[in-house]
Amino acid sequence: MENELNSNLQVLTKNYADQSLSIIQSGFLLVTSISSLLLMNWMLTLLAIILSVITLYIPRFTRQKASNATQKVVNRNSKYLLAIEEWFNGLEELRKYTAFNKLDLVMQKVSQNLETSFVKRKKVISVADFLNGCANSFSQIAITLLAAILFFNHQVTFGVIIAAGNFSSMILNCLLTITTSLTRIQSVQGLNKQIIESQKLVPFHKEINTDEICSISTHNLSISFKNGETIYFPDIHIKKGEKVLLSGDSGTGKSTLFKLILNKLQPTNGQVIFEDKYGKEISPDYAQIGYIPQDGKLFPTSIINNIIMFNNKLKKLSKNAVENNDLSKDIASMPNGLETEIDLDTNNFSGGQKQKIILARNEIHNFSIILADEATSAIDSKSSYRILKNLVSSNKTVIVIAHNLTPAMEKLFSRKISLGSNKR
């Protein structure tokens, strides 16, 4: 989204903001030049004004085509960025099955489509510039010709012909700049409107209340997807300090519920309600919520940097975080310990080790609310038990999604919320 918005804003800057400045500068020079012609002969001035109006009207003929061409570039660019996101996130799987040929074909197709849309827009702009240039040349000849006729009728001196030619050249150059700029501005009107409308869609949030979140509730919550599927959630209420196990069959919306709580997805109906210690509804500070997704992100740097996330002040807490998440034995077996580099290309860490590092990262940053989505799925049952026991032993609010837990693990939680078949 950020890349797409940045690209669109660059298009607007080049074709709207910069062109608007050119119009202002050229407009001032245009008025000055026409005023100078008025001192020579009123007929020259009148003709210059008429030709200026006609010339300025010409961009309207190509406005719609230019706007459509620009919108196509924007749409193709959006698809290009989306393809990069969707395919490059799966590089490991493509490498595993040696399917890079498919990646090449997909990227060639989307990049070719983007290039084609750029070329088509360039053609439309070139046609518009050609029409503007023709109008410019015709107007310049017309003003010079009128000056010559006036000279032969002894209404102006010969010097006026030369001066009129110079001023008409200046006038028409200004008009060419203005019409060219107008063509580019009109070509991005649709994009400009689209960005303005997207700003209106951003909901107004009340000032964030930094008080501690003491309860999370859902009310009539549901979300619909583009494929027509809708997931409905039961009304739930989770108090501060509760340890909740969220269960349910695959596809019942457990991970989706987390994303709704985190405001990563917007509900179709209903709402997620956060309250402070007085039971007053607040706009949450999401920095209080630690989220451990199914596929947590590691970075190609040392283990310690992945745990403290480059905040050296937290290094002194790393020992406890490593021990509490059963990572000590793994670290001890590595020659460089916590300074061991994570290599994402050779995948030198197991899935369980990666999850332990992410769990340690979450603990060391001391979130008051923890949302863990299959956070121990790749870790053996003994280690999982110890990690979960440590997680629920704090005074934090903990909500965990997990499958196939042992009875001992389930007993660690204060209660269990089951999501049933709630799709329609």
Secondary structure, DSSP 8 states (H G I E B T S, - for coil): -HHHHHHHHHHHIIIIIHHHHHHHHHHHHHHHHHHHHHTT-HHHHHHHHHHHHHHHHTTHHHHHHHHHHHHHHHHHHHHHHHHHHHHHTTHHHHHHTT-HHHHHHHHHHHHHHHHHHHHHHHHHHHHHHHHHHHHHHHHHHHHHHHHHHHHHTTSS-HHHHHHHHHHHHHHHHHHHHHHHHHHHHHHTHHHHHHHHHHHHHS--------S---EEEEEEEEEE-TTS-EEE----EEETT-EEEEEE-TTSSHHHHHHHHTTSS--SEEEEEEE-TTS-EE---GGGEEEE-TT----SSBHHHHHHTT-GGGGGGHHHHHHHTT-HHHHHTSTTGGG-B--TTTT-S-HHHHHHHHHHHHHHTT-SEEEEESTTTTS-HHHHHHHHHHHHTSSSEEEEE-SS--HHHHTTSSEEEEE---B-
